[in-house]
Amino acid sequence: MSALRPGRVVAVAGALLMVTALAWGVSKGDLWAEGAMLLEMPWGIVILLEFYVGVLLFGAWVWTRERNRCAAAVWLLAIVVVGNLVSCLYVLTALHDAKGDAARFWLGARA
């Protein structure tokens, strides 16, 4: 078993969870009205800050890993707009490209 296999399981599970959660949210909620209410609550602000700190950390990895700055910028914009569903897809793409090589997974073509 590849040392990277658990990452694939987590990324697939995360992507499926995010697709389900996003579909549920779109079908049951109003993003604009509820988002405005979220910004009025202290814990809503904390959760958003936590998300964007994670985006910055994940984005730093993507930016470091990708040689093509345009591709990195597109990935980062997609993560900011769509969320961690895109992060899961990026991890799956990186795992596929790495072909079992942990250094290539983390560093991309720089490995």
C-alpha positions as CSV (number, residue, x, y, z in Angstrom):
1,M,0.0,0.0,0.0
2,S,1.3,3.4,-0.9
3,A,2.1,5.8,1.9
4,L,-0.1,8.3,0.1
5,R,-3.2,6.1,-0.1
6,P,-4.7,7.5,3.2
7,G,-4.5,11.0,1.6
8,R,-6.5,9.7,-1.3
9,V,-9.2,8.2,0.9
10,V,-9.5,11.5,3.0
11,A,-9.6,13.6,-0.2
12,V,-12.3,11.5,-1.8
13,A,-14.3,11.4,1.4
14,G,-13.9,15.2,1.8
15,A,-14.9,15.9,-1.7
16,L,-18.0,13.7,-1.4
17,L,-18.9,15.3,1.9
18,M,-18.5,18.8,0.4
19,V,-20.6,18.0,-2.6
20,T,-23.3,16.7,-0.3
21,A,-23.1,19.7,2.0
22,L,-23.1,22.2,-0.8
23,A,-26.1,20.5,-2.5
24,W,-28.0,20.5,0.8
25,G,-27.1,24.2,1.5
26,V,-28.1,25.3,-2.0
27,S,-31.4,23.4,-1.8
28,K,-32.4,24.5,1.8
29,G,-30.8,27.9,2.4
30,D,-30.3,31.4,1.2
31,L,-26.5,32.1,1.0
32,W,-26.8,35.9,0.8
33,A,-29.3,36.3,3.6
34,E,-27.8,33.7,5.9
35,G,-24.2,34.9,5.1
36,A,-25.1,38.4,6.2
37,M,-26.5,37.0,9.5
38,L,-23.3,34.9,9.9
39,L,-21.2,38.1,9.7
40,E,-23.2,39.6,12.6
41,M,-22.3,36.7,15.0
42,P,-19.0,36.4,16.7
43,W,-18.7,32.7,16.0
44,G,-19.7,33.3,12.4
45,I,-16.7,35.7,12.1
46,V,-14.4,33.2,13.8
47,I,-15.5,30.4,11.5
48,L,-14.9,32.6,8.4
49,L,-11.5,33.6,9.7
50,E,-10.6,30.0,10.4
51,F,-11.6,29.1,6.9
52,Y,-9.5,31.9,5.3
53,V,-6.4,31.1,7.4
54,G,-6.7,27.6,6.1
55,V,-7.1,28.9,2.6
56,L,-3.9,31.0,3.0
57,L,-2.0,28.0,4.3
58,F,-3.3,25.6,1.6
59,G,-2.7,28.4,-0.9
60,A,0.9,28.7,0.1
61,W,1.4,25.0,-0.6
62,V,-0.3,25.3,-4.0
63,W,1.7,28.4,-4.9
64,T,5.0,26.7,-3.8
65,R,4.1,23.4,-5.6
66,E,2.9,24.9,-8.9
67,R,5.5,26.2,-11.4
68,N,2.8,27.8,-13.5
69,R,1.7,30.9,-11.7
70,C,-1.4,31.2,-13.8
71,A,-2.5,27.7,-12.9
72,A,-1.7,28.4,-9.2
73,A,-3.8,31.6,-9.3
74,V,-6.8,29.7,-10.9
75,W,-6.6,27.0,-8.2
76,L,-6.4,29.6,-5.5
77,L,-9.4,31.6,-6.9
78,A,-11.4,28.4,-7.2
79,I,-10.6,27.5,-3.6
80,V,-11.7,31.0,-2.3
81,V,-14.9,30.9,-4.4
82,V,-16.0,27.3,-4.0
83,G,-14.2,26.2,-0.8
84,N,-12.6,23.0,0.3
85,L,-14.3,20.9,-2.4
86,V,-11.6,22.4,-4.7
87,S,-8.9,21.7,-2.1
88,C,-9.9,18.1,-2.1
89,L,-9.8,18.0,-5.9
90,Y,-6.4,19.7,-5.9
91,V,-5.1,17.0,-3.4
92,L,-6.5,14.3,-5.7
93,T,-4.8,15.8,-8.7
94,A,-1.5,16.2,-6.8
95,L,-1.7,12.5,-5.7
96,H,-2.4,11.4,-9.2
97,D,0.5,13.4,-10.6
98,A,2.9,12.1,-7.8
99,K,2.4,8.5,-8.8
100,G,3.2,7.4,-5.2
101,D,6.2,9.6,-4.7
102,A,5.7,11.6,-1.5
103,A,8.3,14.3,-2.4
104,R,6.6,14.9,-5.8
105,F,3.2,15.1,-4.0
106,W,4.5,17.8,-1.7
107,L,6.8,19.7,-4.1
108,G,5.3,19.0,-7.5
109,A,7.8,19.3,-10.4
110,R,10.3,20.9,-8.0
111,A,11.0,17.5,-6.4
